[in-house]
Amino acid sequence: MEKNVGNVDRIIRIIAAVIIAVLGIYYQSWWGLLAIIPLATAFIRFCPLYLPLGIKTFCKKEEK
């Protein structure tokens, strides 16, 4: 798996996951479990939805 989630995207996903989880707990809803998706994609740094769309927010540094 090639990484396609960059650092800024990763931070946004973690923040979104925390917000979704907190709202799920606050409203006592199973929808809070959806926080697993952005959290997992942030930690493995790969988003399967980006693949068919051709999106890549991960930028490799060029080596000298």
N, CA, C and O atoms as a Maestro MAE file, in Angstrom:
{
 s_m_m2io_version
 :::
 2.0.0
}

f_m_ct {
 s_m_title
 :::
 protein
 m_atom[256] {
  # First column is atom index #
  i_m_mmod_type
  r_m_x_coord
  r_m_y_coord
  r_m_z_coord
  i_m_residue_number
  s_m_chain_name
  s_m_pdb_residue_name
  s_m_pdb_atom_name
  i_m_atomic_number
  :::
  1 25 0.835 -1.185 0.000 1 A "MET " " N  " 7
  2 3 0.000 0.000 0.000 1 A "MET " " CA " 6
  3 2 0.877 1.244 0.000 1 A "MET " " C  " 6
  4 15 1.747 1.417 0.853 1 A "MET " " O  " 8
  5 25 0.628 2.083 -0.957 2 A "GLU " " N  " 7
  6 3 1.356 3.336 -1.027 2 A "GLU " " CA " 6
  7 2 0.620 4.378 -0.184 2 A "GLU " " C  " 6
  8 15 -0.607 4.467 -0.229 2 A "GLU " " O  " 8
  9 25 1.366 5.155 0.573 3 A "LYS " " N  " 7
  10 3 0.744 6.184 1.405 3 A "LYS " " CA " 6
  11 2 0.116 7.246 0.518 3 A "LYS " " C  " 6
  12 15 0.724 7.691 -0.455 3 A "LYS " " O  " 8
  13 25 -1.101 7.649 0.857 4 A "ASN " " N  " 7
  14 3 -1.742 8.721 0.104 4 A "ASN " " CA " 6
  15 2 -2.417 9.751 1.014 4 A "ASN " " C  " 6
  16 15 -3.206 10.574 0.549 4 A "ASN " " O  " 8
  17 25 -2.104 9.702 2.309 5 A "VAL " " N  " 7
  18 3 -2.641 10.666 3.277 5 A "VAL " " CA " 6
  19 2 -1.471 11.429 3.885 5 A "VAL " " C  " 6
  20 15 -0.600 10.841 4.526 5 A "VAL " " O  " 8
  21 25 -1.459 12.739 3.678 6 A "GLY " " N  " 7
  22 3 -0.381 13.581 4.176 6 A "GLY " " CA " 6
  23 2 -0.576 13.985 5.623 6 A "GLY " " C  " 6
  24 15 -1.554 13.605 6.267 6 A "GLY " " O  " 8
  25 25 0.376 14.765 6.124 7 A "ASN " " N  " 7
  26 3 0.358 15.158 7.537 7 A "ASN " " CA " 6
  27 2 -0.832 16.038 7.902 7 A "ASN " " C  " 6
  28 15 -1.475 15.811 8.926 7 A "ASN " " O  " 8
  29 25 -1.132 17.037 7.080 8 A "VAL " " N  " 7
  30 3 -2.260 17.929 7.385 8 A "VAL " " CA " 6
  31 2 -3.566 17.147 7.311 8 A "VAL " " C  " 6
  32 15 -4.434 17.291 8.173 8 A "VAL " " O  " 8
  33 25 -3.701 16.325 6.284 9 A "ASP " " N  " 7
  34 3 -4.887 15.483 6.123 9 A "ASP " " CA " 6
  35 2 -5.030 14.539 7.316 9 A "ASP " " C  " 6
  36 15 -6.137 14.301 7.798 9 A "ASP " " O  " 8
  37 25 -3.924 14.015 7.777 10 A "ARG " " N  " 7
  38 3 -3.910 13.097 8.924 10 A "ARG " " CA " 6
  39 2 -4.408 13.788 10.197 10 A "ARG " " C  " 6
  40 15 -5.211 13.224 10.941 10 A "ARG " " O  " 8
  41 25 -3.936 14.989 10.436 11 A "ILE " " N  " 7
  42 3 -4.344 15.749 11.627 11 A "ILE " " CA " 6
  43 2 -5.838 16.072 11.560 11 A "ILE " " C  " 6
  44 15 -6.547 15.964 12.560 11 A "ILE " " O  " 8
  45 25 -6.310 16.469 10.377 12 A "ILE " " N  " 7
  46 3 -7.733 16.782 10.203 12 A "ILE " " CA " 6
  47 2 -8.585 15.542 10.465 12 A "ILE " " C  " 6
  48 15 -9.643 15.637 11.086 12 A "ILE " " O  " 8
  49 25 -8.127 14.377 9.995 13 A "ARG " " N  " 7
  50 3 -8.864 13.137 10.212 13 A "ARG " " CA " 6
  51 2 -8.925 12.766 11.689 13 A "ARG " " C  " 6
  52 15 -9.958 12.302 12.171 13 A "ARG " " O  " 8
  53 25 -7.830 12.965 12.405 14 A "ILE " " N  " 7
  54 3 -7.811 12.654 13.845 14 A "ILE " " CA " 6
  55 2 -8.758 13.584 14.600 14 A "ILE " " C  " 6
  56 15 -9.505 13.137 15.471 14 A "ILE " " O  " 8
  57 25 -8.731 14.864 14.271 15 A "ILE " " N  " 7
  58 3 -9.621 15.827 14.927 15 A "ILE " " CA " 6
  59 2 -11.081 15.490 14.615 15 A "ILE " " C  " 6
  60 15 -11.931 15.526 15.505 15 A "ILE " " O  " 8
  61 25 -11.371 15.163 13.355 16 A "ALA " " N  " 7
  62 3 -12.737 14.800 12.969 16 A "ALA " " CA " 6
  63 2 -13.196 13.541 13.708 16 A "ALA " " C  " 6
  64 15 -14.344 13.459 14.143 16 A "ALA " " O  " 8
  65 25 -12.299 12.563 13.850 17 A "ALA " " N  " 7
  66 3 -12.645 11.326 14.550 17 A "ALA " " CA " 6
  67 2 -12.981 11.598 16.013 17 A "ALA " " C  " 6
  68 15 -13.926 11.027 16.557 17 A "ALA " " O  " 8
  69 25 -12.208 12.466 16.640 18 A "VAL " " N  " 7
  70 3 -12.467 12.797 18.042 18 A "VAL " " CA " 6
  71 2 -13.817 13.496 18.178 18 A "VAL " " C  " 6
  72 15 -14.588 13.189 19.087 18 A "VAL " " O  " 8
  73 25 -14.102 14.429 17.282 19 A "ILE " " N  " 7
  74 3 -15.371 15.152 17.334 19 A "ILE " " CA " 6
  75 2 -16.548 14.198 17.117 19 A "ILE " " C  " 6
  76 15 -17.546 14.268 17.833 19 A "ILE " " O  " 8
  77 25 -16.431 13.310 16.133 20 A "ILE " " N  " 7
  78 3 -17.502 12.347 15.858 20 A "ILE " " CA " 6
  79 2 -17.715 11.425 17.055 20 A "ILE " " C  " 6
  80 15 -18.854 11.136 17.424 20 A "ILE " " O  " 8
  81 25 -16.626 10.966 17.657 21 A "ALA " " N  " 7
  82 3 -16.732 10.067 18.816 21 A "ALA " " CA " 6
  83 2 -17.383 10.775 20.005 21 A "ALA " " C  " 6
  84 15 -18.245 10.204 20.674 21 A "ALA " " O  " 8
  85 25 -16.976 12.004 20.262 22 A "VAL " " N  " 7
  86 3 -17.539 12.759 21.390 22 A "VAL " " CA " 6
  87 2 -19.024 13.014 21.171 22 A "VAL " " C  " 6
  88 15 -19.821 12.884 22.100 22 A "VAL " " O  " 8
  89 25 -19.401 13.378 19.944 23 A "LEU " " N  " 7
  90 3 -20.825 13.598 19.658 23 A "LEU " " CA " 6
  91 2 -21.618 12.300 19.787 23 A "LEU " " C  " 6
  92 15 -22.754 12.309 20.261 23 A "LEU " " O  " 8
  93 25 -21.028 11.200 19.371 24 A "GLY " " N  " 7
  94 3 -21.693 9.902 19.518 24 A "GLY " " CA " 6
  95 2 -21.907 9.539 20.966 24 A "GLY " " C  " 6
  96 15 -22.953 9.002 21.329 24 A "GLY " " O  " 8
  97 25 -20.913 9.831 21.803 25 A "ILE " " N  " 7
  98 3 -21.045 9.558 23.235 25 A "ILE " " CA " 6
  99 2 -22.060 10.508 23.869 25 A "ILE " " C  " 6
  100 15 -22.892 10.091 24.675 25 A "ILE " " O  " 8
  101 25 -21.987 11.782 23.500 26 A "TYR " " N  " 7
  102 3 -22.880 12.781 24.074 26 A "TYR " " CA " 6
  103 2 -24.350 12.461 23.766 26 A "TYR " " C  " 6
  104 15 -25.212 12.530 24.642 26 A "TYR " " O  " 8
  105 25 -24.613 12.110 22.496 27 A "TYR " " N  " 7
  106 3 -25.985 11.811 22.094 27 A "TYR " " CA " 6
  107 2 -26.341 10.340 22.275 27 A "TYR " " C  " 6
  108 15 -27.433 9.912 21.900 27 A "TYR " " O  " 8
  109 25 -25.433 9.575 22.842 28 A "GLN " " N  " 7
  110 3 -25.623 8.145 23.092 28 A "GLN " " CA " 6
  111 2 -26.127 7.445 21.831 28 A "GLN " " C  " 6
  112 15 -27.160 6.775 21.832 28 A "GLN " " O  " 8
  113 25 -25.358 7.625 20.759 29 A "SER " " N  " 7
  114 3 -25.730 7.092 19.466 29 A "SER " " CA " 6
  115 2 -24.626 6.176 18.937 29 A "SER " " C  " 6
  116 15 -23.442 6.379 19.208 29 A "SER " " O  " 8
  117 25 -25.043 5.169 18.180 30 A "TRP " " N  " 7
  118 3 -24.076 4.269 17.549 30 A "TRP " " CA " 6
  119 2 -23.339 4.953 16.406 30 A "TRP " " C  " 6
  120 15 -22.338 4.424 15.925 30 A "TRP " " O  " 8
  121 25 -23.805 6.104 15.964 31 A "TRP " " N  " 7
  122 3 -23.143 6.840 14.898 31 A "TRP " " CA " 6
  123 2 -21.732 7.251 15.301 31 A "TRP " " C  " 6
  124 15 -20.895 7.523 14.441 31 A "TRP " " O  " 8
  125 25 -21.469 7.297 16.580 32 A "GLY " " N  " 7
  126 3 -20.135 7.631 17.068 32 A "GLY " " CA " 6
  127 2 -19.085 6.612 16.649 32 A "GLY " " C  " 6
  128 15 -17.894 6.921 16.620 32 A "GLY " " O  " 8
  129 25 -19.525 5.394 16.323 33 A "LEU " " N  " 7
  130 3 -18.590 4.369 15.859 33 A "LEU " " CA " 6
  131 2 -17.991 4.702 14.495 33 A "LEU " " C  " 6
  132 15 -16.967 4.138 14.110 33 A "LEU " " O  " 8
  133 25 -18.619 5.603 13.778 34 A "LEU " " N  " 7
  134 3 -18.062 6.024 12.489 34 A "LEU " " CA " 6
  135 2 -16.711 6.719 12.656 34 A "LEU " " C  " 6
  136 15 -15.975 6.889 11.684 34 A "LEU " " O  " 8
  137 25 -16.392 7.112 13.866 35 A "ALA " " N  " 7
  138 3 -15.097 7.742 14.134 35 A "ALA " " CA " 6
  139 2 -13.944 6.788 13.855 35 A "ALA " " C  " 6
  140 15 -12.807 7.220 13.667 35 A "ALA " " O  " 8
  141 25 -14.232 5.505 13.827 36 A "ILE " " N  " 7
  142 3 -13.193 4.508 13.562 36 A "ILE " " CA " 6
  143 2 -12.613 4.688 12.157 36 A "ILE " " C  " 6
  144 15 -11.418 4.477 11.950 36 A "ILE " " O  " 8
  145 25 -13.441 5.071 11.205 37 A "ILE " " N  " 7
  146 3 -12.997 5.177 9.805 37 A "ILE " " CA " 6
  147 2 -11.929 6.261 9.625 37 A "ILE " " C  " 6
  148 15 -10.843 5.946 9.139 37 A "ILE " " O  " 8
  149 25 -12.186 7.531 9.996 38 A "PRO " " N  " 7
  150 3 -11.122 8.520 9.805 38 A "PRO " " CA " 6
  151 2 -9.915 8.262 10.707 38 A "PRO " " C  " 6
  152 15 -8.788 8.598 10.342 38 A "PRO " " O  " 8
  153 25 -10.140 7.676 11.863 39 A "LEU " " N  " 7
  154 3 -9.029 7.378 12.757 39 A "LEU " " CA " 6
  155 2 -8.132 6.296 12.167 39 A "LEU " " C  " 6
  156 15 -6.907 6.412 12.210 39 A "LEU " " O  " 8
  157 25 -8.726 5.262 11.627 40 A "ALA " " N  " 7
  158 3 -7.945 4.180 11.023 40 A "ALA " " CA " 6
  159 2 -7.179 4.669 9.798 40 A "ALA " " C  " 6
  160 15 -6.003 4.346 9.630 40 A "ALA " " O  " 8
  161 25 -7.838 5.446 8.947 41 A "THR " " N  " 7
  162 3 -7.160 5.936 7.750 41 A "THR " " CA " 6
  163 2 -6.050 6.922 8.101 41 A "THR " " C  " 6
  164 15 -5.074 7.048 7.361 41 A "THR " " O  " 8
  165 25 -6.194 7.615 9.214 42 A "ALA " " N  " 7
  166 3 -5.133 8.534 9.641 42 A "ALA " " CA " 6
  167 2 -3.908 7.763 10.115 42 A "ALA " " C  " 6
  168 15 -2.778 8.159 9.827 42 A "ALA " " O  " 8
  169 25 -4.118 6.673 10.834 43 A "PHE " " N  " 7
  170 3 -2.980 5.931 11.374 43 A "PHE " " CA " 6
  171 2 -2.290 5.037 10.348 43 A "PHE " " C  " 6
  172 15 -1.076 4.848 10.415 43 A "PHE " " O  " 8
  173 25 -3.043 4.488 9.404 44 A "ILE " " N  " 7
  174 3 -2.383 3.665 8.389 44 A "ILE " " CA " 6
  175 2 -1.925 4.510 7.199 44 A "ILE " " C  " 6
  176 15 -1.216 4.023 6.319 44 A "ILE " " O  " 8
  177 25 -2.337 5.778 7.182 45 A "ARG " " N  " 7
  178 3 -1.948 6.753 6.163 45 A "ARG " " CA " 6
  179 2 -2.342 6.327 4.754 45 A "ARG " " C  " 6
  180 15 -1.644 6.630 3.786 45 A "ARG " " O  " 8
  181 25 -3.456 5.629 4.648 46 A "PHE " " N  " 7
  182 3 -3.968 5.196 3.361 46 A "PHE " " CA " 6
  183 2 -5.484 5.312 3.369 46 A "PHE " " C  " 6
  184 15 -6.152 4.804 4.269 46 A "PHE " " O  " 8
  185 25 -6.022 5.988 2.353 47 A "CYS " " N  " 7
  186 3 -7.470 6.127 2.219 47 A "CYS " " CA " 6
  187 2 -7.897 5.425 0.932 47 A "CYS " " C  " 6
  188 15 -7.526 5.868 -0.155 47 A "CYS " " O  " 8
  189 25 -8.675 4.330 1.030 48 A "PRO " " N  " 7
  190 3 -9.083 3.605 -0.168 48 A "PRO " " CA " 6
  191 2 -9.942 4.440 -1.117 48 A "PRO " " C  " 6
  192 15 -9.946 4.186 -2.322 48 A "PRO " " O  " 8
  193 25 -10.661 5.422 -0.601 49 A "LEU " " N  " 7
  194 3 -11.495 6.268 -1.442 49 A "LEU " " CA " 6
  195 2 -10.651 7.178 -2.334 49 A "LEU " " C  " 6
  196 15 -11.088 7.556 -3.421 49 A "LEU " " O  " 8
  197 25 -9.455 7.529 -1.886 50 A "TYR " " N  " 7
  198 3 -8.566 8.382 -2.671 50 A "TYR " " CA " 6
  199 2 -8.044 7.670 -3.915 50 A "TYR " " C  " 6
  200 15 -7.718 8.320 -4.908 50 A "TYR " " O  " 8
  201 25 -7.959 6.340 -3.872 51 A "LEU " " N  " 7
  202 3 -7.389 5.564 -4.971 51 A "LEU " " CA " 6
  203 2 -8.136 5.767 -6.295 51 A "LEU " " C  " 6
  204 15 -7.507 6.172 -7.272 51 A "LEU " " O  " 8
  205 25 -9.450 5.505 -6.374 52 A "PRO " " N  " 7
  206 3 -10.137 5.699 -7.660 52 A "PRO " " CA " 6
  207 2 -10.256 7.169 -8.056 52 A "PRO " " C  " 6
  208 15 -10.399 7.487 -9.237 52 A "PRO " " O  " 8
  209 25 -10.198 8.062 -7.074 53 A "LEU " " N  " 7
  210 3 -10.304 9.490 -7.376 53 A "LEU " " CA " 6
  211 2 -8.958 10.092 -7.779 53 A "LEU " " C  " 6
  212 15 -8.908 11.208 -8.294 53 A "LEU " " O  " 8
  213 25 -7.874 9.360 -7.548 54 A "GLY " " N  " 7
  214 3 -6.542 9.836 -7.927 54 A "GLY " " CA " 6
  215 2 -6.009 10.931 -7.020 54 A "GLY " " C  " 6
  216 15 -5.155 11.715 -7.433 54 A "GLY " " O  " 8
  217 25 -6.497 10.995 -5.801 55 A "ILE " " N  " 7
  218 3 -6.056 12.029 -4.861 55 A "ILE " " CA " 6
  219 2 -4.895 11.493 -4.043 55 A "ILE " " C  " 6
  220 15 -4.903 10.342 -3.607 55 A "ILE " " O  " 8
  221 25 -3.892 12.345 -3.839 56 A "LYS " " N  " 7
  222 3 -2.753 11.971 -3.010 56 A "LYS " " CA " 6
  223 2 -2.301 13.225 -2.264 56 A "LYS " " C  " 6
  224 15 -1.789 14.162 -2.877 56 A "LYS " " O  " 8
  225 25 -2.487 13.246 -0.946 57 A "THR " " N  " 7
  226 3 -2.066 14.403 -0.165 57 A "THR " " CA " 6
  227 2 -0.699 14.185 0.462 57 A "THR " " C  " 6
  228 15 -0.164 15.076 1.122 57 A "THR " " O  " 8
  229 25 -0.129 12.990 0.255 58 A "PHE " " N  " 7
  230 3 1.179 12.673 0.782 58 A "PHE " " CA " 6
  231 2 2.227 13.111 -0.231 58 A "PHE " " C  " 6
  232 15 2.133 12.767 -1.409 58 A "PHE " " O  " 8
  233 25 3.204 13.851 0.210 59 A "CYS " " N  " 7
  234 3 4.232 14.360 -0.686 59 A "CYS " " CA " 6
  235 2 5.593 13.818 -0.244 59 A "CYS " " C  " 6
  236 15 6.060 14.113 0.856 59 A "CYS " " O  " 8
  237 25 6.222 13.025 -1.111 60 A "LYS " " N  " 7
  238 3 7.548 12.526 -0.810 60 A "LYS " " CA " 6
  239 2 8.581 13.614 -1.039 60 A "LYS " " C  " 6
  240 15 8.489 14.377 -2.001 60 A "LYS " " O  " 8
  241 25 9.559 13.682 -0.156 61 A "LYS " " N  " 7
  242 3 10.648 14.636 -0.339 61 A "LYS " " CA " 6
  243 2 11.629 14.065 -1.347 61 A "LYS " " C  " 6
  244 15 11.950 12.877 -1.323 61 A "LYS " " O  " 8
  245 25 12.094 14.925 -2.224 62 A "GLU " " N  " 7
  246 3 13.063 14.455 -3.220 62 A "GLU " " CA " 6
  247 2 14.415 14.261 -2.568 62 A "GLU " " C  " 6
  248 15 14.873 15.088 -1.781 62 A "GLU " " O  " 8
  249 25 15.041 13.156 -2.911 63 A "GLU " " N  " 7
  250 3 16.351 12.855 -2.371 63 A "GLU " " CA " 6
  251 2 17.430 13.412 -3.286 63 A "GLU " " C  " 6
  252 15 17.268 13.438 -4.506 63 A "GLU " " O  " 8
  253 25 18.532 13.857 -2.692 64 A "LYS " " N  " 7
  254 3 19.645 14.422 -3.468 64 A "LYS " " CA " 6
  255 2 20.599 13.353 -3.889 64 A "LYS " " C  " 6
  256 15 21.597 13.642 -4.550 64 A "LYS " " O  " 8
  :::
 }
 m_bond[255] {
  # First column is bond index #
  i_m_from
  i_m_to
  i_m_order
  :::
  1 1 2 1
  2 2 3 1
  3 3 4 2
  4 3 5 1
  5 5 6 1
  6 6 7 1
  7 7 8 2
  8 7 9 1
  9 9 10 1
  10 10 11 1
  11 11 12 2
  12 11 13 1
  13 13 14 1
  14 14 15 1
  15 15 16 2
  16 15 17 1
  17 17 18 1
  18 18 19 1
  19 19 20 2
  20 19 21 1
  21 21 22 1
  22 22 23 1
  23 23 24 2
  24 23 25 1
  25 25 26 1
  26 26 27 1
  27 27 28 2
  28 27 29 1
  29 29 30 1
  30 30 31 1
  31 31 32 2
  32 31 33 1
  33 33 34 1
  34 34 35 1
  35 35 36 2
  36 35 37 1
  37 37 38 1
  38 38 39 1
  39 39 40 2
  40 39 41 1
  41 41 42 1
  42 42 43 1
  43 43 44 2
  44 43 45 1
  45 45 46 1
  46 46 47 1
  47 47 48 2
  48 47 49 1
  49 49 50 1
  50 50 51 1
  51 51 52 2
  52 51 53 1
  53 53 54 1
  54 54 55 1
  55 55 56 2
  56 55 57 1
  57 57 58 1
  58 58 59 1
  59 59 60 2
  60 59 61 1
  61 61 62 1
  62 62 63 1
  63 63 64 2
  64 63 65 1
  65 65 66 1
  66 66 67 1
  67 67 68 2
  68 67 69 1
  69 69 70 1
  70 70 71 1
  71 71 72 2
  72 71 73 1
  73 73 74 1
  74 74 75 1
  75 75 76 2
  76 75 77 1
  77 77 78 1
  78 78 79 1
  79 79 80 2
  80 79 81 1
  81 81 82 1
  82 82 83 1
  83 83 84 2
  84 83 85 1
  85 85 86 1
  86 86 87 1
  87 87 88 2
  88 87 89 1
  89 89 90 1
  90 90 91 1
  91 91 92 2
  92 91 93 1
  93 93 94 1
  94 94 95 1
  95 95 96 2
  96 95 97 1
  97 97 98 1
  98 98 99 1
  99 99 100 2
  100 99 101 1
  101 101 102 1
  102 102 103 1
  103 103 104 2
  104 103 105 1
  105 105 106 1
  106 106 107 1
  107 107 108 2
  108 107 109 1
  109 109 110 1
  110 110 111 1
  111 111 112 2
  112 111 113 1
  113 113 114 1
  114 114 115 1
  115 115 116 2
  116 115 117 1
  117 117 118 1
  118 118 119 1
  119 119 120 2
  120 119 121 1
  121 121 122 1
  122 122 123 1
  123 123 124 2
  124 123 125 1
  125 125 126 1
  126 126 127 1
  127 127 128 2
  128 127 129 1
  129 129 130 1
  130 130 131 1
  131 131 132 2
  132 131 133 1
  133 133 134 1
  134 134 135 1
  135 135 136 2
  136 135 137 1
  137 137 138 1
  138 138 139 1
  139 139 140 2
  140 139 141 1
  141 141 142 1
  142 142 143 1
  143 143 144 2
  144 143 145 1
  145 145 146 1
  146 146 147 1
  147 147 148 2
  148 147 149 1
  149 149 150 1
  150 150 151 1
  151 151 152 2
  152 151 153 1
  153 153 154 1
  154 154 155 1
  155 155 156 2
  156 155 157 1
  157 157 158 1
  158 158 159 1
  159 159 160 2
  160 159 161 1
  161 161 162 1
  162 162 163 1
  163 163 164 2
  164 163 165 1
  165 165 166 1
  166 166 167 1
  167 167 168 2
  168 167 169 1
  169 169 170 1
  170 170 171 1
  171 171 172 2
  172 171 173 1
  173 173 174 1
  174 174 175 1
  175 175 176 2
  176 175 177 1
  177 177 178 1
  178 178 179 1
  179 179 180 2
  180 179 181 1
  181 181 182 1
  182 182 183 1
  183 183 184 2
  184 183 185 1
  185 185 186 1
  186 186 187 1
  187 187 188 2
  188 187 189 1
  189 189 190 1
  190 190 191 1
  191 191 192 2
  192 191 193 1
  193 193 194 1
  194 194 195 1
  195 195 196 2
  196 195 197 1
  197 197 198 1
  198 198 199 1
  199 199 200 2
  200 199 201 1
  201 201 202 1
  202 202 203 1
  203 203 204 2
  204 203 205 1
  205 205 206 1
  206 206 207 1
  207 207 208 2
  208 207 209 1
  209 209 210 1
  210 210 211 1
  211 211 212 2
  212 211 213 1
  213 213 214 1
  214 214 215 1
  215 215 216 2
  216 215 217 1
  217 217 218 1
  218 218 219 1
  219 219 220 2
  220 219 221 1
  221 221 222 1
  222 222 223 1
  223 223 224 2
  224 223 225 1
  225 225 226 1
  226 226 227 1
  227 227 228 2
  228 227 229 1
  229 229 230 1
  230 230 231 1
  231 231 232 2
  232 231 233 1
  233 233 234 1
  234 234 235 1
  235 235 236 2
  236 235 237 1
  237 237 238 1
  238 238 239 1
  239 239 240 2
  240 239 241 1
  241 241 242 1
  242 242 243 1
  243 243 244 2
  244 243 245 1
  245 245 246 1
  246 246 247 1
  247 247 248 2
  248 247 249 1
  249 249 250 1
  250 250 251 1
  251 251 252 2
  252 251 253 1
  253 253 254 1
  254 254 255 1
  255 255 256 2
  :::
 }
}
